[in-house]
Amino acid sequence: MNVPRITVAALGAFVAYFVLGGLMFGLSPLKNEFRNFPAVYRSEEGIKSVMPAGMAAMFVAILVLAVIYAMLYRGGSGVAEGARFGALIGVFSVCAFVVHNYVNLNIGLKLTIGQAAAYLVEWIVVGIVIGIIYRPAIAR
């Protein structure tokens, strides 16, 4: 494994995750959907107070994904390998968290579908960024 490239891939994917998330959740109609459930979701001010911890946790999560990608990487196009990896992570995320939250939390189907689409796209892009940046260590 190429540790420096894993780290750079994780940093790049982290930036992509938050840029895309900001666009998909902050500048789309989904932003207003969250407001429909004030007993479930924090206010914007409340989110800002815990955002540093959330960002740190997301970086660790993406770093773990970059390590898993490096462990599974067999060569080939970084874009294609990354997209396939990201799609698998995206489907896992939608099934294990988005639908799980729909079952357990008192939120609407419209928000659930919006989150499912947004997270699937986000994780595919994260996988692609990891795939583009990561390169295995050169054998010596």
Phi, psi and chi 1 to 4 in degrees:
 res  aa     phi    psi   chi1   chi2   chi3   chi4
   1 MET       -  146.7  -78.8 -166.8  -69.3      -
   2 ASN  -102.6   92.5 -173.4  -21.1      -      -
   3 VAL   -58.9  -45.2  175.1      -      -      -
   4 PRO   -60.1  -40.4  -24.6   34.2      -      -
   5 ARG   -70.2  -34.1  -68.1  -59.4  -75.1 -161.1
   6 ILE   -61.0  -44.5  -71.4  170.9      -      -
   7 THR   -64.4  -45.4  -55.1      -      -      -
   8 VAL   -65.4  -40.6  172.3      -      -      -
   9 ALA   -61.6  -42.3      -      -      -      -
  10 ALA   -64.2  -41.6      -      -      -      -
  11 LEU   -63.2  -45.1  -75.6  169.3      -      -
  12 GLY   -62.5  -43.2      -      -      -      -
  13 ALA   -67.4  -36.2      -      -      -      -
  14 PHE   -60.4  -46.6  175.3   77.6      -      -
  15 VAL   -62.4  -46.2  169.2      -      -      -
  16 ALA   -59.8  -42.2      -      -      -      -
  17 TYR   -59.2  -47.0  178.9   86.4      -      -
  18 PHE   -76.7  -33.5  -83.6   97.0      -      -
  19 VAL   -65.3  -50.1  167.5      -      -      -
  20 LEU   -65.3  -41.2 -162.3   53.8      -      -
  21 GLY   -61.9  -40.7      -      -      -      -
  22 GLY   -61.8  -39.9      -      -      -      -
  23 LEU   -69.8  -45.8  -66.7  172.2      -      -
  24 MET   -75.3  -34.3  -63.4 -179.3  102.7      -
  25 PHE  -103.6  -28.1  -71.3  105.9      -      -
  26 GLY   -93.9  -27.0      -      -      -      -
  27 LEU  -116.6   13.5  -59.5  176.2      -      -
  28 SER  -118.2  174.1   76.0      -      -      -
  29 PRO   -59.9  -18.1  -24.7   33.3      -      -
  30 LEU   -60.8  -31.0  -82.9  177.7      -      -
  31 LYS   -55.6  -42.3  179.7  177.4 -176.0  172.1
  32 ASN   -74.6  -27.1  -65.6  -36.0      -      -
  33 GLU   -62.5  -39.9  -91.2  -50.7  -60.7      -
  34 PHE   -61.7  -33.6  -73.3   98.1      -      -
  35 ARG   -66.4  -18.9  -67.8 -177.6  179.2  142.4
  36 ASN   -72.4   -9.3  -68.0  -27.8      -      -
  37 PHE  -130.4   61.1  -52.8   97.4      -      -
  38 PRO   -65.7  -21.4   25.9  -33.9      -      -
  39 ALA   -78.3  -13.4      -      -      -      -
  40 VAL  -104.6  -43.4  177.3      -      -      -
  41 TYR  -108.1  146.6  -67.5  103.0      -      -
  42 ARG   -67.3  155.4  -65.9 -179.3 -166.9  -85.7
  43 SER   -72.0  169.8   65.6      -      -      -
  44 GLU   -58.9  -40.2  -74.8 -175.1   52.3      -
  45 GLU   -65.6  -41.6  -65.5   77.5   29.9      -
  46 GLY   -63.6  -39.0      -      -      -      -
  47 ILE   -64.4  -42.6  -70.8  172.6      -      -
  48 LYS   -59.6  -32.1  -71.4  176.1 -174.7  174.9
  49 SER   -72.0  -24.3   71.0      -      -      -
  50 VAL  -113.3    3.3  -65.0      -      -      -
  51 MET   -59.2  -40.8 -172.0   62.4  132.3      -
  52 PRO   -57.7  -41.4  -27.6   36.9      -      -
  53 ALA   -65.8  -40.0      -      -      -      -
  54 GLY   -64.6  -40.7      -      -      -      -
  55 MET   -67.1  -41.2  -68.6  177.3   75.4      -
  56 ALA   -61.8  -43.8      -      -      -      -
  57 ALA   -64.4  -39.2      -      -      -      -
  58 MET   -67.4  -36.4  -78.5  -49.8  -58.8      -
  59 PHE   -63.5  -44.3  177.2   72.7      -      -
  60 VAL   -60.8  -43.5  170.9      -      -      -
  61 ALA   -61.2  -44.4      -      -      -      -
  62 ILE   -69.5  -36.1  -68.0  170.9      -      -
  63 LEU   -61.0  -42.9 -178.6   62.0      -      -
  64 VAL   -61.0  -42.9  167.7      -      -      -
  65 LEU   -62.7  -38.8  -70.9  179.1      -      -
  66 ALA   -64.3  -37.6      -      -      -      -
  67 VAL   -65.7  -45.3  169.6      -      -      -
  68 ILE   -60.7  -43.4  -67.2  169.2      -      -
  69 TYR   -57.6  -47.2  178.6   85.6      -      -
  70 ALA   -61.5  -37.5      -      -      -      -
  71 MET   -68.4  -31.0  -68.1  171.3   68.9      -
  72 LEU   -95.5  -13.2  -62.3  172.9      -      -
  73 TYR   -61.9  129.1 -178.6   73.0      -      -
  74 ARG  -119.9    9.2  -63.2 -177.4 -166.6  169.0
  75 GLY   101.4  176.0      -      -      -      -
  76 GLY   101.7 -174.6      -      -      -      -
  77 SER   -63.7  125.6  164.4      -      -      -
  78 GLY   -62.3  -36.1      -      -      -      -
  79 VAL   -65.6  -49.0  172.7      -      -      -
  80 ALA   -66.7  -45.4      -      -      -      -
  81 GLU   -63.2  -42.9  -66.9  -69.4  -39.8      -
  82 GLY   -65.9  -39.9      -      -      -      -
  83 ALA   -64.8  -42.1      -      -      -      -
  84 ARG   -64.3  -45.0 -178.4  170.9   58.4 -132.0
  85 PHE   -61.4  -47.2  178.7   72.3      -      -
  86 GLY   -62.5  -37.9      -      -      -      -
  87 ALA   -64.3  -40.9      -      -      -      -
  88 LEU   -64.1  -43.9  -71.5  170.1      -      -
  89 ILE   -64.2  -40.5  -62.7  -57.9      -      -
  90 GLY   -62.2  -45.5      -      -      -      -
  91 VAL   -63.6  -42.1  170.0      -      -      -
  92 PHE   -58.5  -47.3  172.4   80.4      -      -
  93 SER   -61.1  -45.2  175.6      -      -      -
  94 VAL   -63.2  -46.1  166.9      -      -      -
  95 CYS   -73.3  -42.0  -65.8      -      -      -
  96 ALA   -82.2  -23.9      -      -      -      -
  97 PHE  -121.9  -52.4  -59.6  106.5      -      -
  98 VAL   -65.6  -53.7  175.7      -      -      -
  99 VAL   -68.3  -38.1  175.5      -      -      -
 100 HIS   -57.6  -44.4 -176.2  -90.2      -      -
 101 ASN   -65.7  -36.2  -74.8  -15.3      -      -
 102 TYR   -60.7  -38.5  176.2   67.9      -      -
 103 VAL   -70.5  -42.2  170.4      -      -      -
 104 ASN   -91.6  -26.9  -69.8  -48.3      -      -
 105 LEU  -103.6  155.1  -57.1  176.5      -      -
 106 ASN   -88.5   70.5 -168.6   21.5      -      -
 107 ILE  -121.4  161.6   59.2  175.7      -      -
 108 GLY   -85.6  162.6      -      -      -      -
 109 LEU   -66.3  -36.4 -175.8   60.0      -      -
 110 LYS   -60.4  -44.9 -177.2  176.7  177.9 -178.1
 111 LEU   -65.0  -41.6  177.8   58.2      -      -
 112 THR   -61.7  -45.6  -58.7      -      -      -
 113 ILE   -65.5  -41.0  -69.1  169.2      -      -
 114 GLY   -63.0  -43.8      -      -      -      -
 115 GLN   -63.8  -42.2  -75.6 -177.8  -40.1      -
 116 ALA   -59.3  -47.2      -      -      -      -
 117 ALA   -64.7  -45.5      -      -      -      -
 118 ALA   -63.8  -47.2      -      -      -      -
 119 TYR   -67.6  -36.6  -75.8  126.8      -      -
 120 LEU   -60.3  -47.6 -177.3   60.7      -      -
 121 VAL   -63.5  -44.8  169.3      -      -      -
 122 GLU   -57.3  -46.8  -91.2 -172.1  -68.6      -
 123 TRP   -71.1  -31.7  -72.2  117.6      -      -
 124 ILE   -64.5  -44.6  -69.8  170.6      -      -
 125 VAL   -63.9  -42.1  169.9      -      -      -
 126 VAL   -58.0  -45.5  163.6      -      -      -
 127 GLY   -61.0  -42.4      -      -      -      -
 128 ILE   -63.5  -44.0  -69.9  170.2      -      -
 129 VAL   -62.3  -45.0  170.8      -      -      -
 130 ILE   -59.4  -45.3  -69.9  170.3      -      -
 131 GLY   -63.6  -36.1      -      -      -      -
 132 ILE   -71.1  -40.8  -71.3  170.4      -      -
 133 ILE   -83.4  -40.1  -63.6  172.7      -      -
 134 TYR   -68.5  137.4  176.7   75.3      -      -
 135 ARG  -139.6  136.7  -63.2  -75.3 -175.5  -91.3
 136 PRO   -65.4  157.3   19.3  -26.1      -      -
 137 ALA   -63.8  145.3      -      -      -      -
 138 ILE   -75.8  126.5  -60.3  170.7      -      -
 139 ALA   -69.5  137.8      -      -      -      -
 140 ARG  -116.0      -  -66.0  176.1 -170.6 -164.1
